[in-house]
Amino acid sequence: MNRQNLYMFTLFIVAASFAFFSQRTDISGTAFFMAIAVFIFFSVAYSQMRMKIKYGDTELDYAINYGIAVALFAGPLGAFIYEIVYNVSVHLIHKWRKREYRKPFLHVFYNISIFSFANITCYYLYGWLSPYFADVPFGFWLLFGLLVLITNFLTDTFILVHFILVKKISAFKEVMQFYNNWNVLDLGKTALINGFLFIFLMGGEWELLIGIFMLNYFVSQSIFPIIQNLRDKDDRDKYMELAYRDALTGINNRAFMDLKMEELSDPGETFGIVVADIDRFKNVNDSYNHAVGDEVLRHFSAFLKSYLREDDLLFRSGGEEFTLFFRNSTFEEIHERLERLRSKLTDSFVIADFNDEQVRIAYTASFGLYYKKFQDHPSIEKGYIFADNLLFQSKRLGRNRVTAENSMSEEGDPV
């Protein structure tokens, strides 16, 4: 028997020993079995909406634990019977509904062990601590809050020990991250519901007891589609971000540039479109390799990004070509920023690995700037074409220069 199986078996034996050899609670057999049956029915119904979180290749379930109220009312034996019937029922339902369900029964055995142990512990703690909380304002609810905290701590610690034994967690940082899954609102909700359930059990208020179960079920049922929609939206946003992100440089790509052109055509905004291109980039790939060329592209994109203001936009619009939208700036300000950028780039270099050595690569870039008040998408697209033509003028005039045109001026000639 390996260590984790021995660990699970030991927990089960301890919980079973407490369940069968503890003093029985002073309630009738009818109330005992009726309470367990009602709790199992609603717990199984609620389990179909449990939130699942992947931790490595292990799936953790997060939902309200009704076991505290069962344990306090029906005692350790009731808590143990409840966990066995509940966990086995959920396991069988999953196997019946999903043919691909392959969760081993050993995990069910483990859940029975840890939750039985935690809830039986709460039973003894309640008997010990309740006299101390009796005269404290809201002492009953404070005690239930404490019991929920202890239950969460115990179950999470048992799971954590299992992960350590199977070597899925080894660092202290990972241990602390594991406990960070706690949510104060969820803990408070669990304490309130278990408290009310226990009150109604002790008073024999079965209709109110079932009402609390149904209220929690209906509220969760109404929230579940909202949570699912938010998850779907988050997934869509992630896919959208990937679709609009250049994988190499991490900046926005040409598809995102087209999208921003559509957005910017509404206000009729005046801004500068800049097309930038690395000079003689092919020589870098030919002299070294494409991996070194990629380092140059990443360096250039980061260099351009460092000169952006809050409202400016940067895109990788081609292989070694980048496009910038300089907004909320005058033509003179943009031209001055570009000249400063070009000059600084001339003095910089890239350090890259080539043939087990580090090489320093200096490079320059050429720029085309077109400044105008753009009224619609076609005019922005034309502005991009004009900026691209100005870039080619910079190339023809010797590279490493800025060629600019201000269409808002009377002359409109390149400068």
ZAMARGU-4260 file (C-alpha; in steps of 0.2 Angstrom, whole numbers, plus 5000, padded with zeros to 4 digits):
<rodrens>
0) 5000/5000/5000 | 5007/5017/4995 | 5008/5032/5006 | 4993/5041/4999 | 4982/5026/5001
5) 4988/5022/5018 | 4984/5040/5022 | 4966/5039/5016 | 4963/5023/5024 | 4969/5030/5041
10) 4957/5045/5040 | 4943/5033/5036 | 4947/5021/5050 | 4948/5036/5062 | 4931/5044/5056
15) 4923/5027/5057 | 4929/5024/5074 | 4922/5040/5080 | 4905/5037/5071 | 4902/5020/5078
20) 4909/5021/5096 | 4904/5039/5100 | 4889/5042/5112 | 4872/5043/5102 | 4862/5059/5101
25) 4846/5060/5110 | 4834/5060/5096 | 4822/5048/5089 | 4826/5035/5075 | 4813/5043/5064
30) 4820/5061/5066 | 4837/5053/5063 | 4834/5045/5047 | 4822/5058/5041 | 4835/5072/5043
35) 4848/5061/5034 | 4836/5057/5020 | 4831/5076/5017 | 4849/5082/5018 | 4855/5068/5005
40) 4841/5072/4993 | 4844/5091/4992 | 4863/5089/4993 | 4863/5077/4978 | 4852/5089/4969
45) 4864/5104/4973 | 4879/5094/4968 | 4874/5095/4950 | 4879/5113/4951 | 4895/5111/4960
50) 4909/5123/4954 | 4924/5113/4948 | 4942/5119/4948 | 4956/5110/4940 | 4972/5108/4950
55) 4985/5100/4939 | 4976/5084/4933 | 4965/5084/4949 | 4948/5091/4949 | 4942/5100/4966
60) 4924/5103/4969 | 4918/5118/4978 | 4900/5119/4985 | 4891/5122/5001 | 4894/5109/5014
65) 4878/5104/5023 | 4887/5091/5034 | 4889/5103/5049 | 4871/5104/5052 | 4869/5085/5050
70) 4883/5081/5062 | 4877/5093/5075 | 4859/5086/5075 | 4862/5067/5071 | 4879/5065/5079
75) 4895/5057/5072 | 4886/5042/5066 | 4873/5053/5056 | 4887/5063/5049 | 4896/5047/5043
80) 4881/5039/5036 | 4876/5055/5027 | 4894/5057/5019 | 4894/5039/5013 | 4877/5039/5005
85) 4879/5056/4998 | 4896/5054/4990 | 4892/5036/4983 | 4876/5043/4976 | 4884/5058/4967
90) 4898/5046/4960 | 4885/5034/4953 | 4874/5048/4945 | 4890/5055/4936 | 4894/5037/4930
95) 4876/5035/4923 | 4875/5053/4915 | 4893/5053/4908 | 4900/5038/4900 | 4917/5047/4899
100) 4917/5049/4918 | 4932/5040/4924 | 4935/5047/4942 | 4941/5032/4952 | 4931/5026/4967
105) 4946/5029/4978 | 4942/5048/4977 | 4925/5045/4983 | 4932/5035/4998 | 4944/5050/5001
110) 4929/5062/5001 | 4920/5052/5013 | 4935/5051/5025 | 4940/5069/5025 | 4922/5077/5026
115) 4916/5064/5039 | 4932/5068/5050 | 4930/5087/5048 | 4911/5087/5052 | 4913/5075/5067
120) 4926/5087/5073 | 4914/5101/5072 | 4901/5090/5082 | 4913/5089/5097 | 4919/5107/5095
125) 4901/5113/5096 | 4898/5104/5112 | 4913/5111/5120 | 4912/5129/5114 | 4894/5132/5114
130) 4893/5137/5133 | 4907/5150/5130 | 4897/5158/5116 | 4880/5157/5125 | 4881/5174/5133
135) 4890/5183/5118 | 4879/5194/5107 | 4876/5184/5091 | 4886/5170/5099 | 4877/5156/5090
140) 4881/5164/5073 | 4899/5168/5078 | 4901/5150/5083 | 4894/5143/5067 | 4906/5155/5057
145) 4920/5148/5067 | 4915/5130/5064 | 4914/5133/5045 | 4932/5140/5046 | 4938/5125/5055
150) 4929/5113/5043 | 4937/5122/5028 | 4954/5122/5036 | 4953/5104/5040 | 4947/5098/5023
155) 4959/5109/5013 | 4973/5103/5024 | 4968/5085/5021 | 4968/5088/5002 | 4985/5097/5003
160) 4993/5083/5013 | 4987/5071/4999 | 4995/5083/4985 | 5011/5083/4995 | 5011/5065/4996
165) 5009/5062/4977 | 5021/5077/4975 | 5010/5089/4966 | 5014/5102/4978 | 5032/5104/4985
170) 5035/5123/4988 | 5028/5134/5002 | 5022/5147/4990 | 5011/5133/4982 | 5004/5129/4999
175) 4999/5147/5002 | 4991/5148/4985 | 4980/5133/4989 | 4973/5141/5004 | 4969/5157/4994
180) 4954/5149/4986 | 4944/5154/5001 | 4930/5166/4999 | 4923/5176/5014 | 4906/5177/5006
185) 4905/5159/5003 | 4910/5155/5021 | 4897/5167/5028 | 4884/5159/5017 | 4888/5141/5022
190) 4888/5147/5041 | 4871/5155/5039 | 4863/5141/5030 | 4870/5127/5042 | 4864/5138/5057
195) 4846/5140/5050 | 4846/5121/5046 | 4851/5116/5063 | 4839/5128/5071 | 4824/5121/5061
200) 4830/5103/5064 | 4831/5105/5083 | 4813/5113/5082 | 4806/5100/5071 | 4801/5113/5058
205) 4803/5102/5043 | 4793/5114/5031 | 4805/5128/5035 | 4820/5116/5034 | 4814/5111/5016
210) 4811/5129/5012 | 4829/5134/5016 | 4835/5120/5005 | 4824/5125/4991 | 4828/5144/4993
215) 4847/5140/4991 | 4844/5128/4977 | 4833/5141/4967 | 4845/5155/4970 | 4860/5145/4965
220) 4850/5139/4950 | 4847/5157/4945 | 4865/5162/4947 | 4873/5147/4938 | 4868/5153/4921
225) 4875/5170/4925 | 4892/5162/4930 | 4892/5151/4915 | 4889/5166/4904 | 4903/5176/4912
230) 4914/5161/4910 | 4909/5160/4892 | 4912/5178/4890 | 4929/5177/4898 | 4934/5163/4886
235) 4928/5173/4871 | 4938/5188/4877 | 4954/5177/4879 | 4951/5170/4861 | 4948/5187/4855
240) 4964/5193/4863 | 4974/5179/4855 | 4966/5183/4838 | 4971/5201/4839 | 4989/5199/4847
245) 5005/5196/4838 | 5012/5180/4845 | 5031/5185/4842 | 5031/5203/4849 | 5015/5203/4860
250) 5008/5219/4853 | 4992/5221/4843 | 4992/5214/4825 | 4985/5220/4808 | 4968/5213/4812
255) 4966/5223/4828 | 4972/5238/4817 | 4958/5236/4806 | 4946/5235/4821 | 4953/5251/4828
260) 4951/5260/4811 | 4932/5256/4812 | 4931/5263/4829 | 4942/5279/4826 | 4931/5283/4810
265) 4916/5289/4821 | 4923/5304/4830 | 4932/5312/4815 | 4948/5313/4824 | 4964/5322/4819
270) 4979/5311/4822 | 4996/5305/4814 | 4998/5288/4806 | 5016/5282/4806 | 5022/5267/4796
275) 5039/5261/4802 | 5051/5248/4795 | 5067/5241/4800 | 5081/5245/4787 | 5089/5230/4778
280) 5081/5218/4790 | 5084/5204/4777 | 5102/5206/4780 | 5100/5201/4798 | 5091/5185/4794
285) 5104/5181/4780 | 5119/5185/4791 | 5113/5176/4806 | 5097/5167/4807 | 5078/5169/4810
290) 5080/5167/4828 | 5091/5182/4829 | 5079/5191/4817 | 5065/5188/4830 | 5075/5196/4844
295) 5078/5212/4833 | 5059/5212/4830 | 5055/5210/4848 | 5068/5224/4852 | 5060/5236/4840
300) 5042/5233/4845 | 5047/5236/4863 | 5057/5252/4858 | 5042/5259/4849 | 5031/5255/4863
305) 5042/5264/4876 | 5038/5280/4866 | 5019/5278/4866 | 5007/5289/4877 | 4991/5283/4885
310) 4980/5286/4869 | 4993/5280/4856 | 4992/5264/4847 | 5005/5252/4840 | 5002/5237/4828
315) 5013/5225/4819 | 5006/5227/4802 | 5018/5217/4792 | 5034/5206/4794 | 5046/5220/4799
320) 5033/5234/4797 | 5025/5242/4812 | 5011/5255/4812 | 5008/5268/4825 | 4993/5280/4828
325) 4999/5295/4837 | 4983/5304/4845 | 4980/5320/4854 | 4996/5327/4848 | 5000/5341/4835
330) 5010/5337/4819 | 5025/5346/4826 | 5025/5336/4842 | 5023/5319/4833 | 5037/5324/4821
335) 5049/5329/4835 | 5045/5312/4845 | 5049/5302/4829 | 5065/5311/4826 | 5070/5308/4844
340) 5065/5290/4843 | 5075/5287/4827 | 5090/5295/4834 | 5089/5285/4850 | 5087/5269/4840
345) 5103/5273/4830 | 5113/5272/4847 | 5105/5256/4853 | 5109/5238/4849 | 5102/5221/4852
350) 5111/5207/4861 | 5106/5190/4854 | 5113/5172/4855 | 5121/5165/4839 | 5132/5149/4838
355) 5134/5148/4857 | 5140/5166/4857 | 5132/5183/4861 | 5132/5195/4846 | 5128/5214/4847
360) 5117/5220/4832 | 5115/5238/4828 | 5101/5243/4816 | 5091/5258/4810 | 5073/5261/4805
365) 5064/5272/4792 | 5047/5281/4796 | 5033/5288/4786 | 5021/5300/4795 | 5004/5306/4788
370) 4994/5319/4798 | 4976/5322/4795 | 4958/5324/4801 | 4951/5307/4797 | 4932/5307/4794
375) 4928/5288/4790 | 4936/5271/4788 | 4941/5273/4770 | 4950/5290/4774 | 4960/5281/4788
380) 4964/5267/4776 | 4970/5280/4763 | 4980/5288/4777 | 4989/5272/4781 | 4993/5270/4762
385) 5000/5288/4761 | 5010/5285/4777 | 5017/5269/4768 | 5021/5279/4753 | 5031/5291/4764
390) 5040/5277/4772 | 5046/5272/4754 | 5052/5290/4751 | 5062/5288/4767 | 5070/5272/4760
395) 5074/5280/4743 | 5081/5295/4751 | 5094/5284/4760 | 5085/5276/4775 | 5086/5280/4794
400) 5075/5295/4792 | 5058/5302/4794 | 5047/5308/4779 | 5032/5317/4785 | 5017/5326/4777
405) 5004/5337/4786 | 4988/5338/4776 | 4981/5351/4788 | 4994/5363/4782 | 4991/5374/4767
410) 5006/5367/4757 | 5004/5348/4761 | 5021/5345/4755 | 5033/5331/4762 | 5045/5338/4775
</rodrens>
